[in-house]
Amino acid sequence: MTAIKGFRGVTKTYMKKAAFVFLCVALSGGLISCGGAERAKVPSFSSTRFLMDTVVTIRLQVIPGNQAGRLGAVAGGGQPAAVPAQEELEQLVLAAFNRMEEIAAKTNRHDPGQGSDLQRLAAQAGDGSWLEVSRDTLFIQEEVERLEQEAAAVLPAAAGLVDTSLGKLIDLWMGVRETKVLPRQEEIEAALALSGMEYIERDWAGGKMRLTLAGMGLDYGAVAKGYAVEEAGRILAQAGPAVYGIIDAGGNIKTIGQKPDGSPWQIGLTDPLKTKELLASIELAPGQVAATSGDYQRYEDIEGRRYHHILSPGEGWPVWYSHSVTAISSGGLKADYYSTLLFLLPAQDALELAESIPDLEAIWVTASGELFATSGIEDYIKWQDKSGYKLRD
Amino acid sequence: MGLGKTDKQILAVILAAALALLAFQYFSGHRSQELVLEISRPGAERLRMPVSSLPQGEQGRWHVEGAAGGVYLSYWPDQGVHVDRATCPDQACVKMGFINKAGQSIVCVPNEIIIRLIALEDPAGQGEEELDGVLK
């Protein structure tokens, strides 16, 4: 009753004012505005484009004034951060999109008449000639081989699993999604015979590549989008610490900067079995990329089995260890690469590999419905309590 | 300086209203679903953005590229999402007005764009955080 006594001690006028203030505070959850305070106008720009067979949105916004000054002071040694104007934000977003489209144009395989690096390399495969290709194409190939060495040093079985030479096999399975008829084993073996990373030769200094096996073709589908997101992020980072935003490319998301309230970025994970529902949310730090490989993204159900797009380079068939694997890293290409590699490995092997790789966290939804993650991210996941799944102890 | 009967009644009404609103906010904060804007185009992997993360108002208007040039979308928290402007001649998508409930959609045929709202069950909906994106 102490509180009541104290309450009786105030004057009626003060009490009414206090009650009004209290009511306003209670109402201030968004239903009614007490003061009609206008939202401060800050530079902001969002744009959506269709590229790499994906809807991609980039959002960028200046952190409202006081926070920008605070962040700028931290980042700039006491000097306020330069705050980009509206036009500068728009130019950065457009430049980021243009960079993504540039990479898409060099690495696509199916747009007629484009003459992309990969199309030209396939057309001249086996004839011995070197072709001038872009630095992007060279870099992607080199980085895939570097990441493969990194993974194989920990787990030898990881060697050759993310194979950029599977163009013919991927074409075969793309046809399956149209005809809904499974390929014959001899078709798969014929496509596999036209693959092999050992037939890819690079000349970084000369800016050239060639394929030494006639009929083969490259496919960068496992990593090109991750690389494009990384490159777009590099451009957007020029906006400085007074800006935050996100690159949302469906299965690849990159965060830009710190949110105004300092809270971590919250990203939802799609439930692989019920794609209209979320299975979890994860926290991302500024600058991190999350990439998901799943059996629910591109697939065809035939005779009760799901034939998806993530293929074993050894067998030529889809791999069914996991429903989805999400990889998180500071690098977009790395996150994309590892989401595919970890999907292609038995889940326990994949977990042991991921725990040994620096700047990499991962989350599994296995084929048996088991949910687990690497030790560095497991405390930052909120799992939905759903039937059909069980958390690993 | 004691409280009169009328004062007590007024105070009781204010406290009851405040408590009811707090309770409403508490329970609505524990929602189980996240309203998500989905943008899709034939042959492309669709994109899902939590409505809570969308830029707001006129200042937040954004361009969505389409087969015929595209559309401009905006989100107004009180009204929902709508197409402000489109490059197509019939402007049918603009005339569709606002969508603000799960299941509603806007279709722009010349631009081959489908915009719809869906409700995703939200494990983060513990009342603390909003989602900033959804990994497809």
Interface residues (C-beta under 8 A of the other chain):
Chain A: R8 G9 T11 K12 M15 K16 A19 F22 L23 A26 L27 G29 L31 R39 K41 V42 S44 F45 S46 S47 T48 R49 F50 D53 T54 V55 V56 T57 R59 Q61 I246 D248 A249 G250 G251 I253 T255 K259 S263 W265 Q266 I267 G268 L269 T270 D271 K276 E277 L278 L279 A280 S281 A290 A291 T292 Q297 R298 T326 K382 W383 Q384 D385
Chain B: M1 G2 L3 D7 I10 L11 I14 L15 A17 A18 L21 L22 Q25 E34 I39 S40 R41 G43 A44 E45 R46 L47 R48 M49 P50 S53 L54 P55 Q56 G57 Q59 G60 W62 H63 V64 E65 G66 L73 I118 L120 E121 D122 P123 A124 Q126 E129 E130 L131 D132 G133 V134 L135 K136
